């Protein structure tokens, strides 16, 4: 049962992150400055050569000061006897000798000077002439390339909106390849999908006998049960390309983009067939049509229509299978689930005890364990946890060991990580006032005593008043054996246990705190489910939670009358009142045990199962045994 604690609110400072392209602009400007400097130095050095008139050249030749003249078109490069270089220009219409003769240079003087004629043709000549113009243009192109690359993902990406955003896992990529050996549990689901693998490997066997493999397979199950992992394992087993993307990646601000991406995705997959297309969270685009804004012409519905059309266009020989995952299969459009589209549904349940042990072994492969580690015990203490939860549990255990400078993960690390995954980290620095600490101790003792006394409740494994996460304290109850069909008696006892903290606060302190907030939510939800879902009330066998209609405007309404709604509220209140009465009777009868557990909590702060059992045995309460019926979830009462 949850007791809110006062927490100071800290404002998160906004990180002043400059756009990436600013750094690119600065780099480009620096490069531009360097190139400009080098360019200027190069051409300035060229300008140091003195340019003279053709008449001065004639005088130098007569004086015998010219050693060589290089003629390149109408340009003259002059080298004097002392090594000095000069340049000049001749008349374009006449030859150099004719021009110099006109300026008074005799043939004898001209014969004393070496004259070389350089051809004006060739790649180097033209390159040297146009290079001064090409360099600035080339630099401008590089500058804009830098800018466009930096702002990619925003405005510059407009022309690629219609391209598919799918990630492709190549079957030859050994690092990313996953097989069925990497997926523990879900035995039935793997058996269903082995047919898909067999078809992708050997489609002729099916086609020869006239069988058609399902075009689409939809994986449904609770979050963290391994839907995406299993889809990747199918592609890995079949050694085919795996196209992965989320349903939300189809939808953009512009209408028609999603449909274009669908077409592009299926086009790519057909080119690389055999292949698997996997759409995660397909409910983002596959919800029931006709209830959105836009009268059936909004972007999401157009995307869904295109998916339906593409799947209808599949032929058996194309060897492209569409897989999708969702934990909300109830909201999907019926046209998506009809035969010929997603005509095979695979359900992934939460793992049982043996499956949890196998999952833990997979995630333990790369972790060094101490000799005391027993994964069977961890599997027994984690009913109701998904595969993702178990992976997080193993990782948290390794983090706890590394934080304490140990080289191996011990059993104690894994036990602590269970509570960390379920509730959050311990807050040992959180100091409560003595009166608040006493209230929490009695609150948790009330949950524990009711859990031990009521015949259809789960046995208590731990009671603590050490704050963890948002809880000021908690009582952990674990099942002895796993069941999948909770009974009415179990629900009634669970409601009474949930109300234990509320009753204790009123009985001991003659007041109520905010501590039982989550308790009341849990108890009320169970009671309402008993009335509206399971027919466990005076209203009889009526399923009222699903009696809802969705109007054209998207509004949800009840199909039952206001009179039935009033009766539902009365039945819920009656169940809560009965649970409250039961809790009061038990706690009054076992007041001494309640005081003893609360006192020990104030001294020790945490009581493990053995320590707790000793206290209640001393006060005439027998702990639960394996013969008791229990449910399949970890029960934690928070304060």
ABEGO torsion letter per residue (X at the ends): XBBBBBBBBBBBBBBBBBBAAAAAAAAAAAAAAAAAAAAAAAAAAAAABBBBBAAAAAAAAAAGABABBBBBEABBBBBBAAGBBBBBBBBAABBAAAAAAAAGBBAAAAAABBBBBBBABEAAAAAAAAAAAAAAAAAAAAAAAAAAAAABGBAAAAAAAABBABBBBBAABAAABBBAAABBEGAAAAAAAAAAAAAAABAAAAAAAGBBBBABBBBBEBBGAGAAAAAAAAAAAAGBBBBBBBAAAABBABBGAAAAAAAAAAAAAAAAOBBBBBBBGAAAAABBBGABBGGGABAAAAAAAAAAAAAAABBAAAGBBBBBBBABAAABBAAAABBGBBABBBBBBBBBAAAAAAAAAAAAAABBBBAABBAAAAAAAABGBBAAAAAAAAAAAAAAAAAAGBABBBAAAAAAAAAAAAAEBBBAABBBBAAAAAAAAAAAAAAAAAAAABAABBBBABBBABBBEABABBBBBBBABBBABBBAAAAAAAAAAAAAAAAAAAAAAGBBBAAAAAAAAAAAAAAAAAAAAAGABAAEBBBAAABBBBBAAGBBBBABBAAAAAAAAAAAAAAAAAAAAAAAAAAAAAAAAAAAAAAAAAAAGBBBAAAAAAAAAAAGBBBBBAABBBBABBBBBBX
